[in-house]
């Protein structure tokens, strides 16, 4: 089976695992007819691994770095959505904390990987 470069990146693997978990949350939100929340969460969740994947196909380190910056910013957007979900009592504070820890770890991974490209 053909393998793309991004599939070997730990940051992509982490991002795709988190996105998968966030899709489960979005599915739950849709069951509650909170379609806009679900749509926003899915978009933010997909943006991180998508930008890592897209950037890995770049022809220069500088261009790849720009995509990594976007991916990192997407984790912040995702965190913001999750915080709002918790404030609306759609998520427990404990689960929010767990997810924010994962997102923070991913941000650090992206930052370290980005630094290694220079």
C-alpha positions in Angstrom: 0.0 0.0 0.0 1.3 3.5 -0.9 2.1 5.6 2.1 2.2 9.4 2.2 5.0 11.3 4.0 2.7 12.7 6.6 1.7 9.2 7.7 5.1 8.7 9.3 4.9 11.9 11.3 4.1 11.5 15.0 2.5 15.0 15.0 0.1 13.8 12.3 -0.7 10.6 14.2 -1.4 12.5 17.4 -3.5 15.1 15.5 -5.6 12.4 13.7 -6.2 10.5 17.0 -7.5 13.7 18.7 -9.6 14.5 15.6 -11.2 11.1 15.8 -12.1 11.6 19.4 -13.5 15.1 18.6 -15.6 13.6 15.8 -17.2 11.3 18.5 -18.1 14.5 20.5 -19.5 16.1 17.3 -21.6 13.0 16.6 -23.0 13.3 20.2 -23.7 17.0 19.6 -25.7 16.2 16.5 -27.9 13.8 18.4 -28.8 16.8 20.6 -29.5 18.8 17.5 -26.6 21.1 18.1 -25.5 21.0 14.5 -23.6 24.3 14.4 -21.4 23.2 17.4 -20.8 19.9 15.7 -19.9 21.5 12.4 -17.5 24.0 14.0 -15.8 21.2 16.1 -15.4 18.9 13.1 -13.9 21.7 11.0 -11.4 22.7 13.7 -10.6 19.1 14.5 -9.9 18.3 10.8 -7.9 21.5 10.2 -4.9 20.4 12.4 -4.1 17.0 10.7 -5.1 18.4 7.3 -2.6 21.2 7.5 0.1 18.8 8.7 -0.6 16.5 5.8 -0.8 19.3 3.3 2.3 20.9 4.6 4.3 17.7 4.3 3.8 17.9 0.6 5.5 21.3 0.4 8.6 21.7 -1.6 10.3 23.9 1.0 10.8 23.9 4.7 9.5 27.5 4.9 6.2 26.5 3.3 5.9 23.5 5.5 6.5 25.7 8.5 3.6 27.9 7.4 1.3 24.9 7.3 2.5 23.8 10.8 1.7 27.3 12.1 -1.9 27.0 10.8 -2.2 23.5 12.3 -1.0 24.8 15.7 -3.5 27.7 15.6 -6.2 25.2 14.8 -5.6 23.5 18.1 -6.3 26.8 19.8 -9.6 27.1 17.9 -10.5 23.6 19.0 -9.6 24.4 22.6 -11.9 27.4 22.4 -14.8 25.4 21.1 -14.3 22.8 23.8 -14.2 25.4 26.6 -17.5 26.8 25.3 -19.0 23.4 25.3 -18.0 22.9 28.9 -19.4 26.3 29.8 -22.7 25.2 28.2 -22.7 22.0 30.3 -22.2 19.9 27.2 -19.0 18.5 28.5 -17.7 17.7 32.0 -14.8 19.8 33.4 -12.8 16.6 33.8 -13.2 15.7 30.2 -12.4 19.2 29.1 -9.2 19.1 31.1 -8.2 15.8 29.5 -8.8 17.1 26.0 -7.0 20.4 26.7 -4.0 18.4 28.0 -4.0 16.4 24.7 -4.2 19.6 22.7 -1.5 21.3 24.7 0.8 18.3 24.2 0.1 18.3 20.4 0.9 22.1 20.3 4.2 21.4 21.9 4.9 18.5 19.5 4.1 20.8 16.5 6.3 23.6 17.9 9.2 21.2 18.4 8.8 19.6 15.0 8.7 23.1 13.4 11.9 24.0 15.2 13.6 20.9 13.9 12.9 22.0 10.3 15.2 25.0 10.6 
